[in-house]
Amino acid sequence: MNEPATPRKTAPVTVARDIETGRIIARGGDGLAHGILERTFVLRKVHGATWHRMTPTVLPADQAAVAQLAVARLQAAGYRVEADAECATESTQDRYVTDGRSIANVAAAIRDAASPAEVSDRLEEVTAAHDGILASLDQLLRSLAAV
């Protein structure tokens, strides 16, 4: 089991089955919490406030397990989660590092570099011909253009 991150100073995220609709929904959290939920098969909804509901592609038999996975990921990121018995878990599971977060980490490393040599080392992540950030962006844009 992974250790949870330092607790966040935000309101708790609530994950529970809605009595009226029968859908598992999540309320609360900030942008990071929204990203974790969206990457765990939970769709973002905005109607006055941002909330999330389980995607219809998750089979009813799997909904509790997916909700528990979302709760575990939120807890690993330091969120206080209030979940009903069906969705609750004591475990944590690290969320995977997204490409966007990886790029942000490179940007932070460049900002924190103590010398031009360190900046140069970090720029290799950006400019590597085969699998650098720019090469990957090129592939992404070509794929979008083909569609």
C-alpha positions in Angstrom: 0.0 0.0 0.0 1.3 3.5 -0.9 1.5 6.1 1.8 -0.9 9.1 1.3 0.6 12.4 0.4 0.5 15.4 2.8 -3.1 16.1 3.5 -4.5 18.9 1.3 -6.2 21.9 2.8 -9.3 21.6 0.7 -12.9 20.6 1.4 -13.4 16.8 1.2 -14.3 15.1 -2.0 -17.6 13.1 -1.7 -18.0 9.9 -3.7 -21.3 8.1 -3.4 -24.2 6.6 -5.3 -26.9 9.2 -5.9 -30.2 8.1 -4.5 -32.3 9.8 -7.2 -30.4 8.6 -10.3 -28.6 5.5 -9.0 -25.3 6.8 -10.5 -22.0 7.0 -8.6 -21.1 10.7 -8.4 -18.3 12.7 -7.0 -18.5 16.3 -5.7 -15.8 18.7 -4.5 -12.1 19.0 -5.1 -9.9 21.3 -7.1 -8.3 20.9 -10.6 -6.0 18.1 -9.6 -8.9 16.1 -8.0 -10.9 16.7 -11.2 -8.1 15.4 -13.3 -7.7 12.3 -11.1 -11.5 11.6 -11.4 -11.6 12.1 -15.1 -8.7 9.6 -15.6 -10.6 7.1 -13.6 -13.7 6.8 -15.9 -15.6 9.6 -14.2 -17.1 12.3 -16.5 -16.9 16.0 -15.6 -20.3 17.8 -15.4 -20.7 21.5 -14.9 -24.1 22.8 -13.9 -23.5 25.7 -11.6 -20.8 23.7 -9.9 -18.3 21.1 -11.1 -19.1 17.5 -10.2 -18.5 14.1 -11.8 -20.5 11.0 -12.6 -19.5 7.5 -13.5 -19.3 7.0 -17.3 -21.9 4.8 -18.7 -19.2 2.6 -20.3 -18.4 1.1 -16.9 -20.5 -2.0 -16.4 -22.8 -2.0 -13.3 -20.8 -4.9 -11.8 -17.6 -2.9 -12.1 -18.8 0.5 -10.8 -17.9 0.0 -7.1 -14.4 -1.2 -8.0 -13.9 1.9 -10.3 -15.2 4.2 -7.6 -12.8 2.6 -5.1 -9.9 3.1 -7.5 -10.9 6.8 -7.8 -11.1 7.1 -4.0 -7.7 5.3 -3.6 -6.1 7.7 -6.1 -7.6 10.8 -4.4 -6.4 9.6 -1.0 -2.9 9.0 -2.4 -2.9 12.6 -3.6 -3.7 13.8 0.0 -7.5 14.5 -0.4 -9.9 13.8 2.4 -12.6 11.6 0.8 -16.0 11.0 2.2 -17.3 7.9 0.5 -20.3 5.6 1.1 -19.6 2.0 2.1 -19.8 0.8 -1.6 -17.2 3.2 -2.7 -14.9 3.5 0.3 -11.4 1.9 0.6 -8.6 2.4 3.0 -6.0 1.8 0.4 -4.2 4.3 -1.8 -2.9 4.1 -5.3 -0.6 6.5 -7.0 -2.0 8.2 -10.0 0.1 7.9 -13.1 2.1 10.9 -14.2 0.4 12.5 -17.2 2.2 13.8 -20.2 1.1 17.3 -19.2 2.5 16.8 -15.7 5.8 15.5 -17.2 6.2 18.6 -19.3 5.4 20.8 -16.2 8.2 18.9 -14.4 10.7 19.6 -17.2 9.7 23.3 -17.1 10.2 23.4 -13.3 13.6 21.7 -13.7 14.6 24.3 -16.3 13.5 27.1 -13.9 15.4 25.6 -11.0 18.6 24.9 -13.1 21.7 26.4 -11.5 23.8 26.5 -14.7 23.5 26.7 -18.5 24.7 23.1 -18.6 21.8 22.0 -16.5 19.4 23.9 -18.7 21.0 22.2 -21.7 20.5 18.7 -20.1 16.8 19.5 -19.5 16.3 20.8 -23.1 17.3 17.3 -24.4 13.9 16.2 -23.0 12.3 18.8 -25.3 14.4 18.4 -28.4 15.3 14.7 -28.6 14.6 13.7 -32.3 12.9 10.4 -31.6 11.0 10.7 -28.4 11.3 14.3 -27.2 8.4 16.6 -26.4 8.6 18.4 -29.8 8.7 15.1 -31.7 5.7 13.8 -29.8 3.8 17.0 -30.4 4.6 16.7 -34.1 3.1 13.2 -34.1 0.1 14.4 -32.2 -0.6 17.2 -34.7 -0.1 15.0 -37.7 -2.6 12.5 -36.2 -5.1 15.2 -35.6 -4.7 16.5 -39.1 -5.2 13.0 -40.5 -8.6 12.8 -38.7 
